[in-house]
Amino acid sequence: MEKTKKRLLTGNKAMAEAIALEMENNPDVFVLGEDVGKYGGIFGSTEGLLDKFGPERVLDTPISETAIIGSAIGAAADGMRPIAELMFVDFFGVCMDQIYNHMAKIQYMSGGSVKLPMVLMTAVGGGYNDAAQHSQTLYATFAHMPGLKVVAPSTPYDLKGMMTSAIRDDNPVFFMFHKSLQGLGWMDQLDETVGHVPHDAYTVPLDKAKVMREGRDLTIVGVQMMAHYAAQAADKLAKEGIEAEVIDLRSLKPIDKDTIIDSVKKTHRLVVVDEDYLSYGMTAEISAIIAEEALYELEAPVKRLAIPDVPIPYSDPLEDFVIPGPDSIFKAVKELMETY
């Protein structure tokens, strides 16, 4: 008997499918944002939804981020389940009041009597010379805010499963998808943009990291492109006898401390890689978690790789220089292993 063939989807199609299935099952789910309708989202995350559900449930909005997110907050407070798209995470500055003082706080300030079951999805990441105002990830900015769940899936399977979980969640979820992992034709075609995705709806937890690769010598923690780059570096390191365990964080808030701590207890070394800025970021948070809860398990200082504290350059070679990649991860691990 032939094995059932696995269905492969790109990241953007996996996201759009998750949204479509939830819209079919729940009339309270709707989508709004700039270019989410006829265009299908500039990164394909709402592709085909307008044809299926019409303009009353897939709303192309004016260019007003404050209005988009404010409308979603009001609809969620009234019992609907909106999915609002902030085209680039960098645009958060236009609508920070809606995100920080309303989306993140209404549920708490109402004593839980007002639920905000909404998803704010947004594109993150560099690598395409989009310059300083369109290339950030800003994971830590939003993970720092009490009241939000913040997730950043790295595979098509997780994009669909975590989007389904986010839509069904009764809390506001900040859903960050990486441009490079959407699988769009006008972007570089990466193997990581395509993966097995089941037809039916399924969920992936919003609070669990995933061990992408088992290892014994050290732990590398990353998210989205940094998790994939860490896996590539680990394959290269294995040829030199270094077995790295790679953890895809998947969720920034809540963060899965147990998976990270358990891994460090096994490997006794830790490298944290981030496409966000170095200072006050995710690398510092994970380092602090290990310092507080597993310090004596370490046989070497924690090594951090992230974007230096500079705006992301437009120049191709300069952008490559500031964003960690497989080679810089490989080099950092080699230095750590040779020194300790």
Contacts in CASP RR format, 6 or more apart in sequence:
PFRMAT RR
TARGET T0000
AUTHOR 0000-0000-0000
METHOD contacts of the structure
MODEL  1
MEKTKKRLLTGNKAMAEAIALEMENNPDVFVLGEDVGKYGGIFGSTEGLL
DKFGPERVLDTPISETAIIGSAIGAAADGMRPIAELMFVDFFGVCMDQIY
NHMAKIQYMSGGSVKLPMVLMTAVGGGYNDAAQHSQTLYATFAHMPGLKV
VAPSTPYDLKGMMTSAIRDDNPVFFMFHKSLQGLGWMDQLDETVGHVPHD
AYTVPLDKAKVMREGRDLTIVGVQMMAHYAAQAADKLAKEGIEAEVIDLR
SLKPIDKDTIIDSVKKTHRLVVVDEDYLSYGMTAEISAIIAEEALYELEA
PVKRLAIPDVPIPYSDPLEDFVIPGPDSIFKAVKELMETY
6 196 0 8 1.000
7 196 0 8 1.000
7 197 0 8 1.000
7 198 0 8 1.000
7 199 0 8 1.000
8 156 0 8 1.000
8 194 0 8 1.000
8 195 0 8 1.000
8 196 0 8 1.000
8 197 0 8 1.000
9 17 0 8 1.000
9 156 0 8 1.000
9 160 0 8 1.000
9 194 0 8 1.000
9 195 0 8 1.000
9 197 0 8 1.000
10 156 0 8 1.000
10 182 0 8 1.000
10 183 0 8 1.000
10 184 0 8 1.000
10 193 0 8 1.000
10 194 0 8 1.000
10 195 0 8 1.000
11 155 0 8 1.000
11 156 0 8 1.000
11 159 0 8 1.000
11 177 0 8 1.000
11 181 0 8 1.000
11 182 0 8 1.000
11 183 0 8 1.000
11 193 0 8 1.000
11 194 0 8 1.000
11 195 0 8 1.000
12 43 0 8 1.000
12 44 0 8 1.000
12 45 0 8 1.000
12 47 0 8 1.000
12 182 0 8 1.000
12 183 0 8 1.000
12 184 0 8 1.000
13 47 0 8 1.000
13 156 0 8 1.000
13 197 0 8 1.000
14 156 0 8 1.000
14 157 0 8 1.000
14 159 0 8 1.000
14 160 0 8 1.000
14 163 0 8 1.000
14 195 0 8 1.000
14 197 0 8 1.000
15 44 0 8 1.000
15 45 0 8 1.000
15 121 0 8 1.000
15 159 0 8 1.000
15 160 0 8 1.000
15 163 0 8 1.000
15 177 0 8 1.000
15 182 0 8 1.000
16 40 0 8 1.000
16 44 0 8 1.000
16 45 0 8 1.000
16 46 0 8 1.000
16 47 0 8 1.000
16 48 0 8 1.000
16 49 0 8 1.000
17 160 0 8 1.000
17 197 0 8 1.000
18 159 0 8 1.000
18 160 0 8 1.000
18 161 0 8 1.000
18 163 0 8 1.000
18 164 0 8 1.000
18 167 0 8 1.000
18 201 0 8 1.000
19 29 0 8 1.000
19 31 0 8 1.000
19 45 0 8 1.000
19 46 0 8 1.000
19 49 0 8 1.000
19 83 0 8 1.000
19 163 0 8 1.000
19 167 0 8 1.000
20 48 0 8 1.000
20 49 0 8 1.000
20 52 0 8 1.000
20 53 0 8 1.000
21 164 0 8 1.000
21 200 0 8 1.000
21 201 0 8 1.000
22 29 0 8 1.000
22 81 0 8 1.000
22 164 0 8 1.000
22 167 0 8 1.000
22 168 0 8 1.000
22 201 0 8 1.000
23 29 0 8 1.000
23 30 0 8 1.000
23 31 0 8 1.000
23 49 0 8 1.000
23 52 0 8 1.000
23 53 0 8 1.000
23 57 0 8 1.000
25 201 0 8 1.000
26 81 0 8 1.000
26 167 0 8 1.000
28 79 0 8 1.000
28 80 0 8 1.000
28 81 0 8 1.000
29 57 0 8 1.000
29 80 0 8 1.000
29 81 0 8 1.000
29 82 0 8 1.000
29 83 0 8 1.000
29 167 0 8 1.000
30 53 0 8 1.000
30 56 0 8 1.000
30 57 0 8 1.000
30 58 0 8 1.000
30 59 0 8 1.000
30 75 0 8 1.000
30 80 0 8 1.000
30 81 0 8 1.000
30 82 0 8 1.000
30 83 0 8 1.000
31 37 0 8 1.000
31 46 0 8 1.000
31 49 0 8 1.000
31 57 0 8 1.000
31 58 0 8 1.000
31 59 0 8 1.000
31 82 0 8 1.000
31 83 0 8 1.000
31 84 0 8 1.000
31 85 0 8 1.000
32 58 0 8 1.000
32 59 0 8 1.000
32 61 0 8 1.000
32 68 0 8 1.000
32 71 0 8 1.000
32 72 0 8 1.000
32 82 0 8 1.000
32 83 0 8 1.000
32 84 0 8 1.000
32 85 0 8 1.000
33 59 0 8 1.000
33 60 0 8 1.000
33 61 0 8 1.000
33 68 0 8 1.000
33 84 0 8 1.000
33 85 0 8 1.000
33 87 0 8 1.000
34 60 0 8 1.000
34 61 0 8 1.000
34 62 0 8 1.000
34 63 0 8 1.000
34 68 0 8 1.000
34 85 0 8 1.000
34 87 0 8 1.000
35 41 0 8 1.000
35 42 0 8 1.000
35 60 0 8 1.000
35 87 0 8 1.000
36 45 0 8 1.000
36 46 0 8 1.000
36 49 0 8 1.000
36 58 0 8 1.000
36 59 0 8 1.000
36 60 0 8 1.000
36 61 0 8 1.000
36 85 0 8 1.000
37 46 0 8 1.000
37 49 0 8 1.000
37 50 0 8 1.000
37 55 0 8 1.000
37 58 0 8 1.000
37 59 0 8 1.000
37 60 0 8 1.000
38 50 0 8 1.000
38 60 0 8 1.000
39 60 0 8 1.000
40 46 0 8 1.000
40 47 0 8 1.000
40 48 0 8 1.000
40 49 0 8 1.000
40 50 0 8 1.000
41 47 0 8 1.000
41 85 0 8 1.000
42 87 0 8 1.000
42 123 0 8 1.000
43 123 0 8 1.000
43 177 0 8 1.000
43 179 0 8 1.000
43 182 0 8 1.000
43 184 0 8 1.000
44 182 0 8 1.000
44 184 0 8 1.000
45 85 0 8 1.000
45 121 0 8 1.000
45 177 0 8 1.000
45 182 0 8 1.000
46 58 0 8 1.000
46 85 0 8 1.000
49 57 0 8 1.000
49 58 0 8 1.000
50 58 0 8 1.000
61 67 0 8 1.000
61 68 0 8 1.000
61 71 0 8 1.000
65 86 0 8 1.000
65 91 0 8 1.000
65 92 0 8 1.000
65 94 0 8 1.000
65 95 0 8 1.000
66 94 0 8 1.000
66 95 0 8 1.000
66 97 0 8 1.000
66 98 0 8 1.000
68 84 0 8 1.000
68 85 0 8 1.000
68 86 0 8 1.000
68 95 0 8 1.000
69 84 0 8 1.000
69 86 0 8 1.000
69 95 0 8 1.000
69 98 0 8 1.000
69 99 0 8 1.000
69 103 0 8 1.000
69 120 0 8 1.000
70 95 0 8 1.000
70 98 0 8 1.000
70 102 0 8 1.000
71 82 0 8 1.000
71 84 0 8 1.000
72 82 0 8 1.000
72 83 0 8 1.000
72 84 0 8 1.000
72 118 0 8 1.000
72 120 0 8 1.000
73 98 0 8 1.000
73 102 0 8 1.000
73 103 0 8 1.000
73 106 0 8 1.000
73 116 0 8 1.000
73 118 0 8 1.000
75 82 0 8 1.000
75 118 0 8 1.000
76 82 0 8 1.000
76 115 0 8 1.000
76 116 0 8 1.000
76 117 0 8 1.000
76 118 0 8 1.000
76 172 0 8 1.000
77 106 0 8 1.000
77 114 0 8 1.000
77 115 0 8 1.000
77 116 0 8 1.000
79 115 0 8 1.000
79 117 0 8 1.000
81 117 0 8 1.000
81 118 0 8 1.000
81 119 0 8 1.000
81 167 0 8 1.000
82 118 0 8 1.000
82 119 0 8 1.000
83 118 0 8 1.000
83 119 0 8 1.000
83 121 0 8 1.000
83 167 0 8 1.000
84 118 0 8 1.000
84 119 0 8 1.000
84 120 0 8 1.000
84 121 0 8 1.000
85 120 0 8 1.000
85 121 0 8 1.000
85 122 0 8 1.000
86 92 0 8 1.000
86 95 0 8 1.000
86 120 0 8 1.000
86 121 0 8 1.000
86 122 0 8 1.000
87 122 0 8 1.000
87 123 0 8 1.000
88 122 0 8 1.000
88 123 0 8 1.000
88 124 0 8 1.000
88 133 0 8 1.000
88 134 0 8 1.000
89 122 0 8 1.000
89 123 0 8 1.000
89 124 0 8 1.000
89 125 0 8 1.000
89 136 0 8 1.000
89 137 0 8 1.000
89 138 0 8 1.000
89 176 0 8 1.000
90 133 0 8 1.000
90 134 0 8 1.000
90 135 0 8 1.000
90 136 0 8 1.000
90 138 0 8 1.000
92 99 0 8 1.000
92 122 0 8 1.000
92 138 0 8 1.000
92 141 0 8 1.000
92 142 0 8 1.000
99 120 0 8 1.000
99 142 0 8 1.000
99 145 0 8 1.000
99 148 0 8 1.000
100 145 0 8 1.000
103 116 0 8 1.000
103 118 0 8 1.000
103 120 0 8 1.000
103 148 0 8 1.000
103 172 0 8 1.000
104 145 0 8 1.000
104 146 0 8 1.000
104 147 0 8 1.000
104 148 0 8 1.000
104 172 0 8 1.000
105 147 0 8 1.000
106 114 0 8 1.000
106 116 0 8 1.000
107 114 0 8 1.000
107 115 0 8 1.000
107 116 0 8 1.000
107 147 0 8 1.000
107 171 0 8 1.000
107 172 0 8 1.000
108 146 0 8 1.000
108 147 0 8 1.000
115 170 0 8 1.000
115 171 0 8 1.000
116 170 0 8 1.000
116 171 0 8 1.000
116 172 0 8 1.000
117 167 0 8 1.000
117 168 0 8 1.000
117 169 0 8 1.000
117 170 0 8 1.000
117 171 0 8 1.000
117 172 0 8 1.000
118 172 0 8 1.000
118 173 0 8 1.000
119 163 0 8 1.000
119 166 0 8 1.000
119 167 0 8 1.000
119 172 0 8 1.000
119 173 0 8 1.000
119 175 0 8 1.000
120 172 0 8 1.000
120 173 0 8 1.000
120 174 0 8 1.000
120 175 0 8 1.000
121 163 0 8 1.000
121 175 0 8 1.000
121 176 0 8 1.000
121 177 0 8 1.000
122 174 0 8 1.000
122 175 0 8 1.000
122 176 0 8 1.000
122 177 0 8 1.000
123 176 0 8 1.000
123 177 0 8 1.000
123 178 0 8 1.000
123 179 0 8 1.000
124 136 0 8 1.000
124 137 0 8 1.000
124 138 0 8 1.000
124 139 0 8 1.000
124 152 0 8 1.000
124 176 0 8 1.000
124 177 0 8 1.000
124 178 0 8 1.000
124 179 0 8 1.000
124 224 0 8 1.000
124 275 0 8 1.000
125 135 0 8 1.000
125 136 0 8 1.000
125 137 0 8 1.000
125 178 0 8 1.000
125 179 0 8 1.000
125 180 0 8 1.000
125 224 0 8 1.000
125 225 0 8 1.000
125 275 0 8 1.000
126 135 0 8 1.000
126 136 0 8 1.000
126 137 0 8 1.000
126 179 0 8 1.000
126 180 0 8 1.000
126 275 0 8 1.000
126 312 0 8 1.000
126 319 0 8 1.000
126 323 0 8 1.000
127 135 0 8 1.000
127 180 0 8 1.000
127 319 0 8 1.000
127 320 0 8 1.000
127 323 0 8 1.000
128 135 0 8 1.000
128 179 0 8 1.000
128 180 0 8 1.000
128 187 0 8 1.000
129 314 0 8 1.000
129 315 0 8 1.000
129 316 0 8 1.000
129 319 0 8 1.000
130 314 0 8 1.000
131 312 0 8 1.000
131 313 0 8 1.000
131 314 0 8 1.000
132 311 0 8 1.000
132 312 0 8 1.000
132 313 0 8 1.000
132 314 0 8 1.000
135 312 0 8 1.000
135 319 0 8 1.000
136 276 0 8 1.000
136 312 0 8 1.000
137 152 0 8 1.000
137 176 0 8 1.000
137 178 0 8 1.000
137 224 0 8 1.000
137 274 0 8 1.000
137 275 0 8 1.000
137 276 0 8 1.000
138 276 0 8 1.000
139 150 0 8 1.000
139 152 0 8 1.000
139 176 0 8 1.000
139 223 0 8 1.000
139 252 0 8 1.000
139 274 0 8 1.000
139 275 0 8 1.000
139 276 0 8 1.000
139 281 0 8 1.000
139 282 0 8 1.000
140 252 0 8 1.000
140 276 0 8 1.000
140 277 0 8 1.000
140 280 0 8 1.000
140 281 0 8 1.000
140 282 0 8 1.000
140 285 0 8 1.000
142 148 0 8 1.000
142 150 0 8 1.000
142 174 0 8 1.000
142 176 0 8 1.000
142 252 0 8 1.000
142 253 0 8 1.000
143 150 0 8 1.000
143 252 0 8 1.000
143 253 0 8 1.000
143 255 0 8 1.000
143 282 0 8 1.000
143 285 0 8 1.000
147 171 0 8 1.000
147 172 0 8 1.000
148 171 0 8 1.000
148 172 0 8 1.000
148 173 0 8 1.000
148 174 0 8 1.000
148 253 0 8 1.000
149 166 0 8 1.000
149 169 0 8 1.000
149 171 0 8 1.000
149 172 0 8 1.000
149 173 0 8 1.000
149 174 0 8 1.000
149 206 0 8 1.000
149 251 0 8 1.000
149 253 0 8 1.000
149 254 0 8 1.000
150 173 0 8 1.000
150 174 0 8 1.000
150 176 0 8 1.000
150 251 0 8 1.000
150 252 0 8 1.000
150 253 0 8 1.000
151 162 0 8 1.000
151 166 0 8 1.000
151 173 0 8 1.000
151 174 0 8 1.000
151 175 0 8 1.000
151 176 0 8 1.000
151 206 0 8 1.000
151 250 0 8 1.000
151 251 0 8 1.000
151 252 0 8 1.000
152 176 0 8 1.000
152 177 0 8 1.000
152 178 0 8 1.000
152 223 0 8 1.000
152 224 0 8 1.000
152 249 0 8 1.000
152 250 0 8 1.000
152 251 0 8 1.000
152 252 0 8 1.000
153 159 0 8 1.000
153 161 0 8 1.000
153 162 0 8 1.000
153 163 0 8 1.000
153 177 0 8 1.000
153 204 0 8 1.000
153 224 0 8 1.000
153 250 0 8 1.000
154 178 0 8 1.000
154 181 0 8 1.000
154 192 0 8 1.000
154 223 0 8 1.000
154 224 0 8 1.000
154 225 0 8 1.000
154 227 0 8 1.000
154 228 0 8 1.000
154 248 0 8 1.000
154 250 0 8 1.000
155 181 0 8 1.000
155 192 0 8 1.000
155 195 0 8 1.000
156 193 0 8 1.000
156 194 0 8 1.000
156 195 0 8 1.000
156 196 0 8 1.000
156 197 0 8 1.000
157 195 0 8 1.000
157 196 0 8 1.000
157 197 0 8 1.000
157 204 0 8 1.000
158 204 0 8 1.000
158 210 0 8 1.000
158 250 0 8 1.000
159 177 0 8 1.000
159 181 0 8 1.000
160 197 0 8 1.000
160 202 0 8 1.000
161 202 0 8 1.000
161 203 0 8 1.000
161 204 0 8 1.000
162 175 0 8 1.000
162 203 0 8 1.000
162 204 0 8 1.000
162 206 0 8 1.000
162 250 0 8 1.000
163 175 0 8 1.000
164 201 0 8 1.000
164 202 0 8 1.000
164 203 0 8 1.000
164 204 0 8 1.000
165 203 0 8 1.000
165 204 0 8 1.000
165 205 0 8 1.000
165 206 0 8 1.000
166 173 0 8 1.000
166 175 0 8 1.000
166 206 0 8 1.000
168 203 0 8 1.000
169 206 0 8 1.000
173 206 0 8 1.000
176 224 0 8 1.000
178 224 0 8 1.000
178 225 0 8 1.000
179 187 0 8 1.000
180 187 0 8 1.000
180 188 0 8 1.000
180 190 0 8 1.000
180 193 0 8 1.000
180 225 0 8 1.000
181 190 0 8 1.000
181 192 0 8 1.000
181 193 0 8 1.000
181 224 0 8 1.000
181 225 0 8 1.000
182 193 0 8 1.000
183 189 0 8 1.000
183 190 0 8 1.000
183 193 0 8 1.000
183 194 0 8 1.000
190 228 0 8 1.000
192 228 0 8 1.000
204 250 0 8 1.000
205 251 0 8 1.000
206 251 0 8 1.000
206 254 0 8 1.000
207 251 0 8 1.000
207 254 0 8 1.000
207 256 0 8 1.000
208 250 0 8 1.000
208 251 0 8 1.000
208 256 0 8 1.000
208 259 0 8 1.000
209 221 0 8 1.000
209 247 0 8 1.000
209 248 0 8 1.000
209 249 0 8 1.000
209 250 0 8 1.000
209 251 0 8 1.000
209 255 0 8 1.000
209 256 0 8 1.000
209 259 0 8 1.000
209 260 0 8 1.000
210 247 0 8 1.000
210 248 0 8 1.000
210 250 0 8 1.000
210 259 0 8 1.000
211 245 0 8 1.000
211 246 0 8 1.000
211 247 0 8 1.000
211 248 0 8 1.000
211 259 0 8 1.000
211 263 0 8 1.000
212 227 0 8 1.000
212 230 0 8 1.000
212 231 0 8 1.000
212 246 0 8 1.000
212 247 0 8 1.000
212 248 0 8 1.000
213 231 0 8 1.000
213 234 0 8 1.000
213 244 0 8 1.000
213 245 0 8 1.000
213 246 0 8 1.000
214 243 0 8 1.000
214 245 0 8 1.000
215 234 0 8 1.000
215 243 0 8 1.000
215 244 0 8 1.000
215 245 0 8 1.000
215 266 0 8 1.000
215 267 0 8 1.000
216 243 0 8 1.000
216 245 0 8 1.000
216 266 0 8 1.000
216 267 0 8 1.000
217 242 0 8 1.000
217 243 0 8 1.000
217 244 0 8 1.000
217 267 0 8 1.000
217 269 0 8 1.000
217 337 0 8 1.000
218 242 0 8 1.000
218 244 0 8 1.000
218 245 0 8 1.000
218 267 0 8 1.000
218 268 0 8 1.000
218 269 0 8 1.000
218 270 0 8 1.000
218 271 0 8 1.000
218 333 0 8 1.000
218 336 0 8 1.000
218 337 0 8 1.000
219 244 0 8 1.000
219 245 0 8 1.000
219 246 0 8 1.000
219 247 0 8 1.000
219 260 0 8 1.000
219 263 0 8 1.000
219 264 0 8 1.000
219 266 0 8 1.000
219 267 0 8 1.000
219 269 0 8 1.000
219 270 0 8 1.000
219 271 0 8 1.000
220 230 0 8 1.000
220 233 0 8 1.000
220 234 0 8 1.000
220 244 0 8 1.000
220 245 0 8 1.000
220 246 0 8 1.000
220 247 0 8 1.000
220 270 0 8 1.000
220 271 0 8 1.000
220 272 0 8 1.000
220 273 0 8 1.000
220 329 0 8 1.000
220 333 0 8 1.000
221 230 0 8 1.000
221 247 0 8 1.000
221 249 0 8 1.000
221 260 0 8 1.000
221 270 0 8 1.000
221 271 0 8 1.000
221 272 0 8 1.000
221 273 0 8 1.000
221 286 0 8 1.000
222 230 0 8 1.000
222 246 0 8 1.000
222 247 0 8 1.000
222 248 0 8 1.000
222 249 0 8 1.000
222 272 0 8 1.000
222 273 0 8 1.000
222 274 0 8 1.000
223 248 0 8 1.000
223 249 0 8 1.000
223 250 0 8 1.000
223 252 0 8 1.000
223 274 0 8 1.000
223 275 0 8 1.000
223 282 0 8 1.000
224 275 0 8 1.000
225 275 0 8 1.000
226 273 0 8 1.000
226 274 0 8 1.000
226 275 0 8 1.000
226 324 0 8 1.000
226 325 0 8 1.000
227 246 0 8 1.000
227 247 0 8 1.000
227 248 0 8 1.000
227 249 0 8 1.000
229 273 0 8 1.000
229 324 0 8 1.000
229 325 0 8 1.000
229 326 0 8 1.000
229 329 0 8 1.000
230 244 0 8 1.000
230 246 0 8 1.000
230 271 0 8 1.000
230 273 0 8 1.000
230 326 0 8 1.000
230 329 0 8 1.000
231 246 0 8 1.000
232 326 0 8 1.000
233 244 0 8 1.000
233 325 0 8 1.000
233 326 0 8 1.000
233 327 0 8 1.000
233 329 0 8 1.000
233 330 0 8 1.000
233 333 0 8 1.000
234 243 0 8 1.000
234 244 0 8 1.000
234 246 0 8 1.000
236 326 0 8 1.000
236 330 0 8 1.000
237 243 0 8 1.000
237 244 0 8 1.000
237 330 0 8 1.000
237 333 0 8 1.000
237 334 0 8 1.000
238 244 0 8 1.000
240 334 0 8 1.000
242 333 0 8 1.000
242 334 0 8 1.000
242 337 0 8 1.000
244 267 0 8 1.000
244 333 0 8 1.000
245 263 0 8 1.000
245 266 0 8 1.000
245 267 0 8 1.000
247 259 0 8 1.000
247 260 0 8 1.000
247 263 0 8 1.000
249 255 0 8 1.000
249 256 0 8 1.000
249 282 0 8 1.000
250 256 0 8 1.000
252 282 0 8 1.000
255 285 0 8 1.000
255 286 0 8 1.000
255 289 0 8 1.000
257 289 0 8 1.000
257 293 0 8 1.000
260 286 0 8 1.000
260 289 0 8 1.000
260 290 0 8 1.000
261 289 0 8 1.000
261 290 0 8 1.000
261 293 0 8 1.000
261 294 0 8 1.000
264 270 0 8 1.000
264 290 0 8 1.000
264 294 0 8 1.000
264 297 0 8 1.000
264 298 0 8 1.000
265 294 0 8 1.000
265 297 0 8 1.000
268 297 0 8 1.000
268 298 0 8 1.000
268 299 0 8 1.000
268 300 0 8 1.000
269 298 0 8 1.000
269 299 0 8 1.000
269 300 0 8 1.000
269 336 0 8 1.000
269 337 0 8 1.000
269 340 0 8 1.000
270 286 0 8 1.000
270 287 0 8 1.000
270 290 0 8 1.000
270 298 0 8 1.000
270 302 0 8 1.000
270 303 0 8 1.000
271 302 0 8 1.000
271 303 0 8 1.000
271 304 0 8 1.000
271 305 0 8 1.000
271 329 0 8 1.000
271 332 0 8 1.000
271 333 0 8 1.000
271 336 0 8 1.000
272 282 0 8 1.000
272 283 0 8 1.000
272 286 0 8 1.000
272 287 0 8 1.000
272 302 0 8 1.000
272 303 0 8 1.000
272 304 0 8 1.000
272 305 0 8 1.000
273 283 0 8 1.000
273 304 0 8 1.000
273 305 0 8 1.000
273 306 0 8 1.000
273 324 0 8 1.000
273 325 0 8 1.000
273 329 0 8 1.000
274 281 0 8 1.000
274 282 0 8 1.000
274 283 0 8 1.000
274 304 0 8 1.000
274 305 0 8 1.000
274 306 0 8 1.000
274 307 0 8 1.000
274 324 0 8 1.000
275 306 0 8 1.000
275 307 0 8 1.000
275 323 0 8 1.000
275 324 0 8 1.000
276 282 0 8 1.000
276 306 0 8 1.000
276 307 0 8 1.000
277 306 0 8 1.000
277 307 0 8 1.000
277 308 0 8 1.000
277 309 0 8 1.000
278 284 0 8 1.000
278 304 0 8 1.000
278 306 0 8 1.000
278 307 0 8 1.000
278 308 0 8 1.000
278 309 0 8 1.000
279 309 0 8 1.000
281 306 0 8 1.000
282 306 0 8 1.000
283 304 0 8 1.000
283 305 0 8 1.000
283 306 0 8 1.000
284 304 0 8 1.000
286 302 0 8 1.000
287 302 0 8 1.000
287 304 0 8 1.000
290 297 0 8 1.000
290 298 0 8 1.000
290 302 0 8 1.000
291 302 0 8 1.000
299 340 0 8 1.000
300 336 0 8 1.000
300 339 0 8 1.000
300 340 0 8 1.000
301 340 0 8 1.000
303 332 0 8 1.000
303 333 0 8 1.000
303 335 0 8 1.000
303 336 0 8 1.000
305 324 0 8 1.000
305 328 0 8 1.000
305 329 0 8 1.000
305 332 0 8 1.000
306 324 0 8 1.000
307 322 0 8 1.000
307 323 0 8 1.000
307 324 0 8 1.000
308 322 0 8 1.000
310 322 0 8 1.000
312 319 0 8 1.000
312 322 0 8 1.000
312 323 0 8 1.000
313 319 0 8 1.000
313 321 0 8 1.000
313 322 0 8 1.000
END
